[in-house]
Amino acid sequence: MRVLGIDPGLTRCGVGVVDVEPNRTARLVDVIVLRSPAELDTPRRLARIADGLEAVIEEHRPQAVALERVFARSDVSTIMGTAQISGVAMLIAARRALPVALHTPSEVKAAITGYGRADKAQVGAMVARILGLDAIPKPADAADALALAICHAWRTGGVAGAAVLDAAAATTATDAATLTPAQRAWIAAERSAAVSGAARRLKE
């Protein structure tokens, strides 16, 4: 399953694309942070981010889009920018008939680290480990976008949830040793409930 994760923001919008196999192995396809200068008016800033999102989708053809769910904060301008970019992203996805899912920060943190209150450093470190990267993607918007994509694939079971559960049930002790703690936690939770494009280098 190829997932596009978007950490929405008007000044910086993290965008990450990952391929996730039925056994939950994840591979980095691409990651970038789209930016819009504050000196532009809002319509042009939205257009700039939209152009970037459309270019990524055209290049990598994801099967699903994962967005961070917007929560009210004290900074109204930040809320507005985040909500506006979220709307732009959902519109672009809808026009391409791509399914869109919203995940809360706590859901993403729990999926990636096993702890819903993990800090950004912990999330970044686990993203690097899951994807087999030598360094944590920077800035944090990049790591957050990748975390969203991985979270979505793991929470939904990829393109075929049953296949993931079957694979999990057949996991041997050797296979289990190759999984991250977060991956093992998710497999255990699913059982109990019965239920890659080279990466662009990012600049600070």
HELIX and SHEET records of a PDB file:
HELIX    1   1 THR A   42  HIS A   60  1                                  19    
HELIX    2   2 VAL A   76  ARG A   95  1                                  20    
HELIX    3   3 PRO A  105  THR A  113  1                                   9    
HELIX    4   4 LYS A  120  LEU A  131  1                                  12    
HELIX    5   5 ALA A  140  THR A  156  1                                  17    
HELIX    6   6 GLY A  161  ALA A  169  1                                   9    
HELIX    7   7 ALA A  173  ALA A  177  1                                   5    
HELIX    8   8 PRO A  181  SER A  192  1                                  12    
SHEET    1   A 5 ALA A  26  ARG A  35  0                                        
SHEET    2   A 5 ARG A  12  VAL A  20 -1                                        
SHEET    3   A 5 ARG A   2  ASP A   7 -1                                        
SHEET    4   A 5 ALA A  64  GLU A  68  1                                        
SHEET    5   A 5 VAL A 100  HIS A 103  1                                        
END                                                                             
